[in-house]
Amino acid sequence: MSATGRGLPDIGLVVAARRGDQHALNDVVAASLPLVYNIVGRALRGHADVDDVVQETLVRVIRHLPALNDPAAFRSWLVAITIRQVRDWEQRRRVALNRDAGLDAIHNVPDPASDFAGMTILRLGLTDQRREVAEATRWLDPDDQELLSLWWLEETGALARNEVADALGISPGHVAVRIHRMKEQIQSARAVVRALRAQPGCPDLRAAAAGWDGNPNPLWRKRLARHIRDCASCGRQGATLLPIDRLLAGLPLLPLPPSLSAHFPSAALPPAAAQPAGYHPSDPAVGHTAGTATPGGVPVDSGHGLADLAAQPHGLVPKLAVGAAAVVLAITTVVVVQQDDPTAPSWAAPPTTAPIAVPTPNASLSPSARPSSKAPVAPAVSSARKGVGVWSFGGVSQALATSKAGWYYTWGTQHTGISTPQGVTFVPMIRSAENVTDAELARAKAAGPYLLTFNEPDLAEQSNMTVEQALTLWPRLMTTGSKLGSPAVAWGGAEPQGWLDRFMTGASSRGYQVDFITLHWFGAEFTTTTAVNQLRQYLQAVYQRYKKPIWLTEFAMMRFGGGGQQFPRQEQQAAFLTAATTMLGQLPYVQRYAWFGLPATDKDRSGLFRGASDVTPVGRAFQAAR
């Protein structure tokens, strides 16, 4: 549409956290926690030390964040630190086992409440072959559990292959080889799981498993798989196994456990997300993932220092009652990076010659360090994922700040007349072919790490471009060095041989960079449940086709035709926005979303504000969305 008519923290939050913003650092920790928990929990196979390792990871992240060279690389940096902590834990465990072999049973006792295979089956409602895959992961070699934790997240869309490679410290090609071997092990384990469950079952298999204690392990996987390969009856059980990649694609992150989310609600889904519109227990595509923190949403106990916290056994979950925010406060009070710290990450910038001290609001500041009383107050951004399309109107800057949006765009490379609130990021767009100029590209490069591209090229009244024209201009957009979104088609993003499909095919064949898919969606069906289901199905179909993160940059309820646009009642629009954003929070591959749009006029009746502070019912729903 014309400008006149959405996991992990955004780079803006990371930048603010590095500069000492207390709320931003709290948000960064909260937004990072679900990913860290999923990596650690699966890599440690639900061991009782999961909480300890998650705590150690977050402590290292906060301690070394000021030294991070590139805020845009925060996610890769976070994953690398997490894997390093997992490896350190494994090394400590092996040393302990060698020293005290008689305690082997104790060291290897998993926490029943943290068994990731079991929780994945139970809490994501997996069925049939997806259930078998989750169970098969229990049989993997220990060294492959670490790889599995990353590959699983890659398949959900939460990580990219280069991030997996960076975390493991190997090349993407080597990652591919290791993943291939690991998938062969899982496939073998799936056959074992299915054969063991078969009724009435194979007598020879029961005899082969006579000495097995019932606990899955790599040794018994190999023994039982050997029988299955040689047994005609058991071999038939594995004849209908679907490829693992198809079964895991789009599977959401496992939500934080109740013991954690109860004390850290800002890192968990709201209760309404438990059963989204159209949810059915047998639908494996519906699950839960964590949202982003609300600033100040966790009580802070400033009496706990970093040393006290780190010394606590299994410290993270119990301590989160006084919060992960207590971790944040303790470390942001004084963050010291020692010059000779042997544990400093190799990918961080060299530590400064002096300690880095980040004051909290309660710290004593020198007159020169005290913030000016005239400094603008940061808005209560409720989610870095949540954005809005903006064009100028009376009071636009105040309305944008009041909306609690984490980002916005203007269908251009500038935001003339619009003041960007603190904590909010502006994302530029190269709207059409006529905007591919040196001046516009320079402004886009300077505006930030992301770049939106050609707006609805499949419509004559918008950028009106052929696929070949867009592909010809694409190398010039690549010169900005930005993360590039695909052209945002008006519809048909998942259609074979549609505009977007032909563009993506051409970009792939030419080796062009496309970092995420940009989509628009307007629902002509004004029933909330139906509209939310249609939007979810569209997003899932697009992700299945391209396997790239998605930005939904225009969406609302709106019908076209009959000489104009038709809108539902404001209350209906608000109900749809609430249900839709809840659903979007459950799709980990939807990185950002933007409502259409900020102004509410007689023409654009899906808008959020009629003026600087005149918020519509839809605007109030947007303010509450995450």
WOGI-V40849 format. One record per pair of residues at least 6 apart in sequence whose ideal C-beta (glycine too) atoms are under 8 Angstrom apart, sorted by the first residue. I is the first residue (numbers start at 1). J is the second residue. Records with the same first field share a line. If there is no record, write none. Layout:
I: J, J
//
This chain:
1: 389, 455, 456, 462, 520, 554, 596
2: 411, 461, 462
3: 389, 391, 410, 411, 412, 431
4: 391
5: 603, 604
6: 385, 386, 387, 550, 551, 552, 584, 590, 591, 592, 593, 594
7: 31, 35, 158, 289, 385, 588, 591
8: 31, 32, 35, 74, 75, 78
9: 17, 27, 28, 31, 32, 74, 292, 384
10: 384, 385, 406, 407, 425
11: 71, 72, 74, 425, 448, 449
12: 384, 406, 407, 423, 424, 425
13: 24, 27, 28, 31, 384, 406, 423
14: 24, 28, 65, 68, 71, 74
15: 71
16: 24, 25, 422, 423
17: 24, 25, 27, 28, 65
18: 65, 66, 68, 71
20: 332, 358, 359
21: 378, 423
22: 328, 329, 332, 360, 361
23: 295, 296, 378, 423
24: 295, 423
25: 62, 65, 328, 332
26: 266, 293, 295, 296, 297, 298, 324, 325, 328
27: 266, 292, 293, 294, 295, 384
28: 65, 74
29: 58, 61, 62, 293, 324, 325, 327, 328
30: 264, 266, 267, 292, 293, 297, 298, 324
31: 267, 290, 292, 293, 384
32: 58, 61, 78
33: 54, 58, 256, 260, 264, 267, 290, 324
34: 253, 255, 256, 267, 289, 290
35: 75, 78, 79, 82, 153, 158, 253
36: 54, 57, 58, 78, 82
37: 50, 54, 254, 256, 260
38: 149, 152, 153, 158, 253, 254
39: 79, 82, 83, 86, 149, 150, 153
40: 50, 53, 54, 57, 82, 85, 86, 149
41: 50, 114, 116, 149, 254
42: 116, 137, 145, 148, 149, 152
43: 83, 86, 145, 146, 148, 149
44: 50, 53, 86, 89, 145
45: 110, 115, 116, 138, 142, 145
46: 110, 111, 114, 115, 116, 117, 118, 119
47: 108, 109, 110, 111, 114
48: 109, 110, 111, 114, 314
49: 89, 93, 314
50: 111, 114
51: 314, 315, 316, 317
52: 89, 313, 314, 315, 316
53: 85, 86, 89
54: 316
55: 309, 310, 312, 315, 316, 319, 327
56: 85, 88, 310
57: 81, 82, 85
58: 316, 324, 327
59: 306, 309, 310, 327, 331
60: 81, 85, 343, 345
61: 78, 81
62: 327, 328, 331, 332, 335
63: 306, 331, 335, 337
64: 81, 337, 344, 345, 348
65: 335
66: 335, 337, 356, 358
67: 337, 344, 348, 349, 350, 351, 352, 356
68: 74, 77, 348, 349
69: 347, 348, 349
72: 449, 483
73: 347
75: 159, 163
76: 162, 163, 166, 167
77: 345, 347, 348
79: 150, 159, 163, 164, 166, 167
80: 166, 167, 169, 345, 347
81: 345
82: 167
83: 146, 150, 167, 168
84: 345
86: 146, 149
87: 146
90: 142, 146
93: 107
96: 103, 107
97: 103, 104, 107
100: 107
113: 257, 259
114: 257
116: 137, 254
117: 134, 135, 137, 138
119: 254, 257
120: 126, 134, 254
121: 131, 134, 135
123: 254, 255, 287, 288
124: 251, 252, 254, 284, 287, 288
125: 281, 282, 283, 284, 286, 287
126: 134, 284
127: 282, 284
129: 190, 241, 242, 247
130: 247, 248, 251, 284
132: 190, 193, 194, 241
133: 186, 190, 244, 247, 248
135: 193, 216
136: 186, 187, 189, 190, 192, 193
137: 145, 148, 186, 189
138: 189, 216
139: 185, 189, 192, 193, 216, 217, 218, 220, 221
140: 148, 182, 185, 186, 189, 218
141: 185, 218
142: 218
144: 181, 182, 185
146: 168
147: 168, 178, 179, 182
148: 182, 186
150: 159, 164, 167, 168
151: 164, 179, 182
152: 248, 251
153: 159, 253
154: 160, 161, 163, 164
155: 245, 248, 249, 251
156: 248, 249, 250, 251, 252, 253, 588, 589
157: 250, 543, 547, 548, 549, 588, 589
158: 253, 588, 589
161: 172, 175
162: 172
164: 172, 175
165: 171, 172, 174, 175
168: 175, 178
170: 178
183: 244
185: 218, 221
186: 244
187: 238, 241, 244
188: 221, 222, 225
189: 216, 221, 225
190: 238, 241, 244
191: 225, 228, 234, 237, 238, 241
192: 221, 224, 225, 228
194: 237, 238, 241
195: 201, 202, 205, 224, 228, 234, 237, 238
196: 205, 209, 224
198: 234, 237
202: 231, 233, 234
204: 227, 231
205: 224, 227, 228, 231, 234
208: 223, 224, 227
209: 220, 224
212: 220, 224
227: 234
228: 234, 235, 237, 238
229: 235
249: 543, 544, 547
250: 285, 540, 543, 544, 587, 589
251: 284, 285, 287
252: 287, 288, 289, 586, 587, 588
253: 287, 288, 289, 290, 588
254: 287, 288
255: 261, 268, 269, 287, 288, 289, 290
256: 264, 267, 268, 290
257: 317
259: 317
260: 267, 268, 316, 317, 320
261: 267, 268, 290
263: 298, 317, 320, 321, 323
264: 298, 320, 323, 324
265: 297, 298
266: 291, 292, 293, 294, 297, 298
267: 290, 291, 293, 324
268: 290, 291
269: 288, 289, 290, 291, 582, 585, 586
270: 291, 582, 626
272: 578, 582
273: 288, 582, 585, 586
274: 288
276: 286, 532, 579, 582, 583, 586
277: 528, 529, 532, 533, 579, 583
278: 286, 529, 532, 533, 536
279: 286
280: 286
285: 540
286: 586
287: 586
288: 586
289: 585, 586, 587, 588
291: 383, 385, 585, 626
292: 382, 383, 384, 385, 406, 626
294: 380, 382, 626
295: 380, 381
298: 320, 323, 324, 325
299: 322, 323, 325
300: 322, 323, 325, 326, 328, 329
301: 322, 323, 326, 329
302: 326, 329, 330, 333, 360, 362
304: 319, 322, 326, 330
305: 330, 333
306: 327, 330, 331
308: 330
309: 315, 319, 326, 327, 330
312: 318, 319
316: 324
319: 326, 327
320: 326
329: 360
332: 358, 360
333: 358, 359, 360, 363
334: 355, 357, 358
335: 356, 357, 358
336: 355, 356, 357
337: 344, 351, 352, 355, 356
338: 351, 355
339: 351, 352, 353
341: 351
344: 351
359: 365, 369
376: 421, 422
377: 422
378: 421, 422, 423
379: 401, 402, 404, 421, 422, 423, 424
380: 404
381: 404, 405, 406, 423, 424
382: 404, 406, 623, 624, 625, 626
383: 404, 406, 625, 626
384: 406, 407, 425
385: 406, 584, 585, 590, 591, 592, 593, 626
386: 404, 405, 406, 407, 581, 592, 593, 594, 622, 625, 626
387: 405, 406, 407, 408, 409, 427, 553, 592, 593, 594, 595
388: 400, 403, 405, 408, 594, 595, 597, 598, 608, 622
389: 408, 409, 410, 411, 553, 554, 594, 595, 596, 597, 598
390: 396, 400, 408, 409, 410, 415, 418, 597, 598, 599
391: 410, 411, 597, 598, 599
392: 416, 417, 418
393: 399, 599, 601, 611
394: 611, 612
395: 609, 611, 612, 613
396: 417, 418, 598, 599, 612
397: 418, 419, 421
398: 612, 613
399: 598, 599, 608, 609, 611, 612, 613, 615
400: 408, 418, 419, 420, 421, 424, 598
401: 421, 424
402: 609, 612, 613, 615, 623
403: 598, 608, 609, 619, 622, 623
404: 622, 623
405: 424, 598, 622
406: 423, 424, 425
407: 424, 425, 426, 427, 592, 594
408: 415, 418, 420, 424, 425, 426, 427, 594, 598
409: 426, 427, 428, 429, 452, 553, 594
410: 418, 426, 429
411: 429, 431, 455
412: 428, 429, 431, 435
413: 428, 429, 430, 435, 440, 443, 444, 447
414: 428, 443
415: 426
420: 426
425: 448
426: 447, 448
427: 447, 448, 450, 451, 452
428: 443, 444, 447, 448, 450, 451, 452
429: 444, 451, 452, 453, 455
430: 436, 440, 441, 444, 451, 452, 453, 454, 477
431: 454, 455, 463
432: 454, 455, 457, 462, 463, 464, 465
433: 454, 463, 465, 469, 473
436: 473, 476, 477
441: 476, 477, 479, 480
444: 451, 480, 482
445: 480, 481, 482
448: 482
449: 482, 483
450: 482, 483, 485
451: 477, 480, 482, 483, 484, 485
452: 485, 488, 518, 551, 553
453: 477, 484, 485, 486, 487, 488, 518
454: 463, 465, 470, 487, 488
455: 462, 463, 487, 488
456: 462, 463, 488, 489, 490, 520
457: 463, 464, 465, 466, 470, 487, 489, 499
458: 489, 490, 491, 492, 499
459: 490
462: 490
463: 487
465: 487
467: 499, 502, 503, 506
468: 506
470: 487, 503
471: 503, 506, 507, 510, 512
474: 507, 512
475: 512
477: 484
478: 484, 512, 513
483: 515, 516
484: 513, 514, 515, 516
485: 514, 515, 516, 517, 518, 551, 553
486: 500, 503, 504, 514, 516, 517, 518, 548
487: 499, 500, 503, 518
488: 518, 519, 520, 553, 554
489: 498, 499, 500, 519, 520
490: 520
491: 520, 521
492: 498, 499, 500
493: 500, 517, 519, 538, 541, 542, 545
494: 501, 538, 541, 542, 544, 545
495: 501
500: 517
501: 545
504: 514, 546
506: 512
507: 513, 514
514: 548
515: 548, 549
516: 548, 549, 550, 551, 591
517: 542, 543, 546, 548, 549, 550, 551
518: 550, 551, 553
519: 538, 539, 542, 550, 551, 552, 553
520: 552, 553, 554, 555
521: 535, 538, 539, 552, 554, 555
522: 554, 555, 556, 557, 558, 559, 560, 596
523: 531, 534, 535, 555, 556, 557, 558, 576
524: 558, 559, 560
525: 531, 534
526: 557, 559, 568, 572
528: 572, 575, 576, 579
529: 579
531: 557, 576, 580
532: 576, 579, 580, 583
535: 555, 580, 583
536: 583, 587
539: 550, 552, 584, 587, 589, 590
540: 587
542: 550
543: 550, 587, 589
548: 589
549: 589, 590, 591
550: 587, 589, 590, 591
551: 590, 591, 592, 593, 594
552: 584, 590, 592, 593, 594
553: 592, 593, 594
554: 594, 596, 597
555: 580, 593, 594, 595, 596
556: 573, 576, 577, 595, 596, 606
557: 567, 568, 572, 573, 576, 606
558: 565, 566, 567, 596, 606
559: 565, 566, 567
560: 566
565: 603
567: 573, 605, 606
568: 576
570: 605, 616, 617, 618
571: 617
573: 605, 606, 617, 618
574: 617, 618, 620, 621
575: 621
577: 595, 618, 621, 622, 625
578: 621, 624, 625
581: 593, 625, 626
582: 625
584: 590, 593
585: 626
595: 606, 608, 622
596: 604, 606
597: 604, 606, 607, 608
598: 607, 608, 609
599: 607, 608, 609, 610
600: 606, 607, 608, 609, 610, 616, 618, 619
601: 607, 610
606: 618
607: 616, 618, 619
608: 615, 616, 618, 619, 622
609: 615, 616, 619
610: 616
615: 623
//
